[in-house]
Amino acid sequence: MMKHYFDHAATTPMHPEVIQTMVELMQGPGGNGSSVHAYGRAAKGQLSRARDLISAAVGCKPGELLFTSGGTESDNAAIIGAAREQRKKGKNHIITTAAEHHAVLHTCEWLAEQEGFSLTVLPVDGLGRVRPEQVQEAMRPETAVVSIMHGNNEVGTIQPIEAIGEIVQSNGAVFHVDAVQTLGHLEYRLSELPVHMMSFSAHKINGPQGVGALYIASGTPFEPLLHGGSQERKRRAGTENVAGIAGFARAVDICVNERKKRQPFLDKLRTRWIELLQEGISGGNVIVNGDSRSTLPHIANISFPGLHTETLLMKLDIAGIAAASGSACTSGSLEKSHVLSAMGLSEDRLDSAVRFSFGLGNTLEELESAAPIVADIVNRLRSQG
């Protein structure tokens, strides 16, 4: 049976060149970047090269890039670290949106419940968008941190972070952006954006799992979460994952070099997938969720009214098609998507939504082969009542 992996928003397969880079380092003599001998200096050199490459790709200074264990740590470190430091100035208010990844939402809620911060959670509209005016209205003199994602991991909607960032910056708060889904898909120069902190993750761009980065603009208030050694300019203690970081850098390098041809292709995959399902499903009762005008090219969140997400995912899996119900952090549970709920979708759309996401290895020919399988499953389930 042919297998189809359409869950790249959850994690991506590692690129062969990334694997090769990491294997070469892991088979070598090793070395701790904090050691002064030749092996340590070699490891430190690998870290410096990776930092230089990634910082150049995202348009920031090498010293503004902090390596982490992934997107979740980057989000936690940014929000908690900035909030605690800002509190020393009398700022104790946090703003986020109802459609954020749980790594952001749960962190903000924890700060409110455990450390006494005031929290404002902004609503989003039916397309998953938040308006800059909403942020302006929510700002207070005591606002410490505003955290709003760049591209939504469930529906692909892109937020106007430039306009929001200017508002946050003019009000003296720290602006954090979760860019885990947009790295490698959208081009930006951090030095030109009104963003103080931005989170990245390697495994969303065909790099290794367990590696990420956090951009911290020079001068941004930040209190480290981890204490111990003086690694990462004393902002994150602990021996660095040299092979993983080198793999991350190679993945970023590939993304930058291939973006101009890869992005139109991914958009073509997404568009064609939607067309094929609309053509193959009886009555064409297929609803695309999110903002079609401002969206990530690799994510298609689709509702099949009258059916149930769990049943669909089970049938798709049996047929060899890997898709998701939304965030990978909640896809094994029966919880409804908090993102789709925040968008105010009808119960029919909310209960029947499936996220398909595309990337390395997917082809138009593959979609032409897989779409009839999905259409057949949907048509059969509907005919059974």
C-alpha positions as CSV (number, residue, x, y, z in Angstrom):
1,M,0.0,0.0,0.0
2,M,1.3,3.4,-1.0
3,K,1.9,5.7,2.0
4,H,1.2,9.5,1.9
5,Y,2.7,11.9,4.5
6,F,0.6,15.0,4.6
7,D,1.5,16.2,8.1
8,H,4.5,18.4,7.5
9,A,3.2,21.2,9.8
10,A,3.6,18.7,12.7
11,T,7.1,17.6,11.7
12,T,9.1,17.2,8.5
13,P,11.3,14.4,7.2
14,M,15.0,15.3,7.6
15,H,16.8,16.4,4.4
16,P,19.5,13.9,3.3
17,E,22.1,16.6,3.4
18,V,21.1,17.5,6.9
19,I,21.5,13.8,7.9
20,Q,24.9,13.7,6.3
21,T,26.1,16.8,8.1
22,M,25.0,15.4,11.5
23,V,26.4,11.9,10.9
24,E,29.8,13.3,10.0
25,L,29.9,15.2,13.3
26,M,28.5,12.4,15.4
27,Q,31.0,9.9,14.0
28,G,33.8,12.3,14.8
29,P,35.8,12.6,18.0
30,G,33.2,14.9,19.7
31,G,34.0,17.9,21.7
32,N,32.4,20.3,24.2
33,G,32.3,23.9,23.0
34,S,33.2,25.1,26.5
35,S,36.5,23.1,26.5
36,V,39.8,24.9,25.7
37,H,41.5,22.0,23.9
38,A,41.5,21.3,20.2
39,Y,38.3,19.2,20.3
40,G,36.5,21.9,22.2
41,R,37.7,24.6,19.9
42,A,36.5,22.5,16.9
43,A,33.0,22.1,18.5
44,K,32.9,25.9,19.2
45,G,33.8,26.5,15.6
46,Q,30.9,24.4,14.4
47,L,28.6,26.4,16.7
48,S,30.0,29.7,15.5
49,R,29.6,28.7,11.8
50,A,26.0,27.6,12.4
51,R,25.1,30.8,14.3
52,D,26.7,33.0,11.5
53,L,24.7,31.1,8.8
54,I,21.3,31.2,10.5
55,S,21.6,34.8,11.7
56,A,22.5,35.9,8.2
57,A,19.5,34.0,6.8
58,V,17.1,35.7,9.2
59,G,18.8,39.1,9.1
60,C,20.1,39.6,12.6
61,K,23.4,39.8,14.4
62,P,25.0,36.4,15.4
63,G,25.0,37.4,19.1
64,E,21.3,38.0,19.0
65,L,20.6,34.3,18.3
66,L,20.2,31.9,21.2
67,F,20.1,28.1,20.5
68,T,17.4,26.1,22.3
69,S,15.8,22.7,22.3
70,G,13.0,23.7,20.0
71,G,10.0,26.0,19.5
72,T,8.4,25.2,22.9
73,E,11.5,26.2,24.8
74,S,12.0,29.3,22.7
75,D,8.4,30.4,23.3
76,N,8.7,29.7,27.1
77,A,12.1,31.4,27.4
78,A,11.0,34.5,25.5
79,I,7.7,35.1,27.3
80,I,8.8,34.2,30.8
81,G,12.2,35.8,30.5
82,A,10.9,39.1,29.1
83,A,7.9,39.2,31.5
84,R,10.0,38.7,34.6
85,E,12.5,41.3,33.6
86,Q,9.8,43.8,32.7
87,R,8.1,43.2,36.0
88,K,11.2,44.8,37.6
89,K,10.0,48.0,35.9
90,G,6.5,47.7,37.2
91,K,5.1,46.2,34.0
92,N,2.9,43.1,34.7
93,H,0.5,42.8,31.9
94,I,0.6,40.3,29.0
95,I,-1.3,40.3,25.7
96,T,-1.7,37.3,23.4
97,T,-4.4,35.8,21.1
98,A,-6.8,32.9,21.5
99,A,-5.4,31.2,18.4
100,E,-1.8,30.8,19.6
101,H,0.1,27.5,19.9
102,H,-0.3,26.0,23.4
103,A,3.4,26.7,24.0
104,V,2.4,30.4,24.1
105,L,-1.1,30.2,25.5
106,H,-0.3,27.8,28.4
107,T,2.9,29.8,29.2
108,C,0.9,33.1,29.4
109,E,-1.8,31.4,31.5
110,W,0.8,29.9,33.9
111,L,2.3,33.4,34.4
112,A,-1.1,34.8,35.2
113,E,-2.0,31.9,37.6
114,Q,1.4,31.4,39.3
115,E,3.2,34.7,39.1
116,G,0.3,37.2,39.3
117,F,0.6,38.7,35.8
118,S,-2.5,40.3,34.3
119,L,-3.5,38.5,31.0
120,T,-5.5,39.7,28.0
121,V,-6.4,37.1,25.4
122,L,-7.5,38.8,22.2
123,P,-10.2,37.1,20.0
124,V,-9.6,36.3,16.3
125,D,-12.1,36.6,13.5
126,G,-13.6,33.8,11.4
127,L,-10.4,33.6,9.3
128,G,-8.1,33.5,12.3
129,R,-6.9,37.1,12.1
130,V,-6.3,39.6,14.8
131,R,-6.4,43.3,13.9
132,P,-3.7,45.7,14.9
133,E,-6.4,48.0,16.4
134,Q,-7.3,45.3,18.8
135,V,-3.8,45.2,20.1
136,Q,-3.7,49.0,20.4
137,E,-7.0,49.0,22.4
138,A,-5.6,46.3,24.7
139,M,-2.3,48.1,25.5
140,R,-1.8,49.6,28.9
141,P,1.1,51.5,30.5
142,E,1.9,48.4,32.4
143,T,1.9,46.0,29.4
144,A,5.1,44.0,29.6
145,V,4.9,41.5,26.7
146,V,2.8,41.0,23.6
147,S,3.1,37.5,22.0
148,I,1.4,36.9,18.6
149,M,2.4,34.2,16.1
150,H,3.4,34.9,12.6
151,G,1.7,32.0,10.7
152,N,-0.9,29.8,12.4
153,N,0.1,26.1,12.7
154,E,-3.5,24.9,12.2
155,V,-5.1,27.0,9.5
156,G,-2.0,28.9,8.0
157,T,-3.4,32.4,8.6
158,I,-0.6,35.0,8.6
159,Q,-0.8,37.8,11.1
160,P,0.2,41.5,10.3
161,I,3.2,41.4,12.7
162,E,4.8,44.5,11.2
163,A,1.8,46.7,12.0
164,I,1.3,45.1,15.4
165,G,5.0,45.4,16.2
166,E,5.0,49.1,15.6
167,I,2.2,49.5,18.1
168,V,3.9,47.4,20.7
169,Q,7.2,49.1,20.3
170,S,5.7,52.6,20.5
171,N,4.1,51.6,23.8
172,G,7.4,50.4,25.4
173,A,6.4,46.7,25.6
174,V,8.4,43.6,24.3
175,F,7.0,42.0,21.2
176,H,7.5,38.2,20.8
177,V,6.6,36.4,17.6
178,D,6.3,32.6,17.3
179,A,7.6,32.0,13.8
180,V,8.0,28.3,14.0
181,Q,5.7,27.7,10.9
182,T,7.1,30.6,8.8
183,L,10.8,29.9,8.9
184,G,11.8,28.8,5.5
185,H,8.4,29.9,4.0
186,L,8.4,33.6,4.5
187,E,11.3,35.9,3.9
188,Y,12.2,38.6,6.4
189,R,15.1,40.6,7.9
190,L,14.8,40.8,11.6
191,S,16.9,43.9,11.8
192,E,14.2,45.7,9.8
193,L,11.2,44.4,11.7
194,P,9.7,45.9,14.9
195,V,10.1,42.5,16.7
196,H,12.1,42.0,19.9
197,M,12.0,38.2,20.1
198,M,11.2,35.5,17.6
199,S,11.0,31.7,18.0
200,F,12.2,29.1,15.5
201,S,12.4,25.3,15.3
202,A,14.5,23.0,13.1
203,H,12.2,20.1,12.7
204,K,9.7,22.2,10.7
205,I,12.2,22.8,7.9
206,N,13.6,19.3,7.4
207,G,16.1,19.6,10.2
208,P,16.4,17.5,13.4
209,Q,13.9,17.4,16.2
210,G,15.0,18.8,19.6
211,V,16.8,21.9,18.2
212,G,15.6,25.5,17.9
213,A,16.5,29.1,18.3
214,L,15.3,32.3,19.8
215,Y,16.1,35.7,18.4
216,I,16.6,38.3,21.1
217,A,17.2,41.8,19.8
218,S,20.1,43.7,21.4
219,G,18.9,45.5,24.5
220,T,15.7,43.5,25.0
221,P,14.8,42.8,28.6
222,F,15.4,39.1,29.3
223,E,16.0,36.9,32.4
224,P,17.4,33.5,31.6
225,L,15.3,30.4,32.5
226,L,18.3,28.0,32.9
227,H,21.3,28.6,35.2
228,G,24.6,26.9,35.3
229,G,27.4,27.4,32.8
230,S,28.0,30.5,30.7
231,Q,26.9,29.0,27.4
232,E,24.9,31.1,24.9
233,R,26.3,34.3,26.4
234,K,24.9,33.3,29.8
235,R,21.4,33.2,28.5
236,R,21.0,29.4,28.4
237,A,23.1,27.2,30.5
238,G,23.9,23.7,29.3
239,T,26.2,22.0,26.8
240,E,25.1,22.8,23.2
241,N,23.8,20.1,20.9
242,V,26.6,20.6,18.3
243,A,25.4,18.0,15.7
244,G,21.8,19.1,16.0
245,I,22.7,22.8,15.7
246,A,24.9,22.1,12.6
247,G,22.0,20.1,11.1
248,F,19.7,23.1,11.8
249,A,22.1,25.4,10.0
250,R,22.3,23.1,7.0
251,A,18.4,22.9,6.9
252,V,18.2,26.7,7.0
253,D,20.8,27.0,4.2
254,I,18.8,24.7,2.0
255,C,15.6,26.6,2.8
256,V,17.1,30.0,1.8
257,N,18.6,28.7,-1.4
258,E,15.5,26.9,-2.5
259,R,12.7,29.2,-1.2
260,K,12.0,31.0,-4.5
261,K,11.2,27.8,-6.3
262,R,9.9,25.8,-3.4
263,Q,7.2,28.2,-2.2
264,P,5.3,28.5,-5.6
265,F,5.4,24.7,-5.8
266,L,4.0,24.3,-2.3
267,D,1.3,26.8,-3.1
268,K,0.5,24.8,-6.2
269,L,0.2,21.6,-4.1
270,R,-2.1,23.2,-1.6
271,T,-4.3,24.7,-4.4
272,R,-4.5,21.5,-6.4
273,W,-5.3,19.4,-3.3
274,I,-8.3,21.6,-2.6
275,E,-9.5,21.5,-6.2
276,L,-9.2,17.7,-6.3
277,L,-11.2,17.2,-3.2
278,Q,-13.9,19.6,-4.3
279,E,-14.1,17.8,-7.6
280,G,-14.1,14.3,-6.2
281,I,-16.5,14.7,-3.2
282,S,-20.2,14.4,-4.0
283,G,-21.8,17.8,-3.9
284,G,-18.5,19.4,-3.4
285,N,-19.3,19.9,0.3
286,V,-15.7,20.9,1.3
287,I,-15.0,24.0,3.3
288,V,-11.5,25.5,3.6
289,N,-10.7,27.2,6.9
290,G,-8.4,30.2,7.3
291,D,-7.5,33.2,5.3
292,S,-7.1,32.2,1.6
293,R,-5.6,35.7,0.8
294,S,-2.9,35.7,3.5
295,T,-1.9,32.1,4.3
296,L,1.1,29.8,4.5
297,P,1.6,27.9,1.2
298,H,1.8,24.4,2.8
299,I,-1.2,24.2,5.1
300,A,-4.8,23.3,4.0
301,N,-7.3,23.0,6.9
302,I,-10.5,21.5,5.5
303,S,-13.9,20.7,7.0
304,F,-16.1,17.9,5.8
305,P,-19.5,18.8,7.3
306,G,-21.6,15.9,8.6
307,L,-18.5,13.8,9.5
308,H,-16.3,13.5,12.5
309,T,-12.6,14.3,12.5
310,E,-11.6,11.3,14.6
311,T,-13.4,8.9,12.2
312,L,-11.8,10.6,9.2
313,L,-8.3,10.5,10.6
314,M,-8.7,6.8,11.5
315,K,-10.0,5.9,8.0
316,L,-7.3,8.0,6.4
317,D,-4.6,6.3,8.5
318,I,-5.8,2.8,7.5
319,A,-5.7,4.0,3.9
320,G,-2.1,5.1,4.3
321,I,-2.7,8.8,4.5
322,A,-1.2,10.8,7.4
323,A,-3.0,14.0,8.3
324,A,-3.9,15.7,11.5
325,S,-6.7,17.3,13.5
326,G,-4.6,20.4,14.2
327,S,-1.8,21.0,16.7
328,A,0.4,17.9,17.0
329,C,0.4,18.5,20.8
330,T,-3.3,17.6,21.0
331,S,-3.8,15.3,18.1
332,G,-4.2,12.1,20.1
333,S,-6.9,13.5,22.2
334,L,-10.6,14.1,21.7
335,E,-10.3,17.8,22.4
336,K,-11.8,20.2,19.9
337,S,-9.3,22.5,18.2
338,H,-8.9,25.7,20.3
339,V,-7.9,27.6,17.1
340,L,-11.0,26.7,15.2
341,S,-13.1,27.3,18.3
342,A,-11.6,30.7,18.7
343,M,-12.5,31.4,15.1
344,G,-16.1,30.9,16.0
345,L,-16.7,28.1,13.4
346,S,-20.0,26.2,13.4
347,E,-20.1,22.9,15.2
348,D,-20.3,21.1,11.8
349,R,-17.0,22.7,10.6
350,L,-15.3,22.4,14.0
351,D,-16.1,18.7,14.4
352,S,-15.1,17.7,10.9
353,A,-11.8,19.6,10.3
354,V,-8.7,17.9,9.0
355,R,-5.3,19.6,8.4
356,F,-3.3,18.5,5.4
357,S,0.2,20.0,5.2
358,F,2.8,19.4,2.5
359,G,6.5,19.6,2.0
360,L,9.7,17.6,1.0
361,G,8.8,14.5,-0.9
362,N,5.2,15.4,-1.9
363,T,4.5,15.8,-5.6
364,L,1.5,16.7,-7.8
365,E,1.3,13.2,-9.1
366,E,1.1,11.9,-5.5
367,L,-1.8,14.3,-4.8
368,E,-3.6,13.1,-7.9
369,S,-3.3,9.5,-6.6
370,A,-4.2,10.3,-3.0
371,A,-7.2,12.7,-3.5
372,P,-9.5,10.0,-4.9
373,I,-8.8,7.9,-1.8
374,V,-9.9,10.7,0.5
375,A,-12.9,11.5,-1.6
376,D,-14.0,7.8,-1.6
377,I,-13.7,7.7,2.2
378,V,-15.7,10.9,2.6
379,N,-18.4,9.8,0.1
380,R,-18.7,6.4,1.7
381,L,-19.0,7.8,5.3
382,R,-21.7,10.3,4.1
383,S,-23.7,7.6,2.3
384,Q,-23.7,5.6,5.5
385,G,-25.4,8.5,7.3
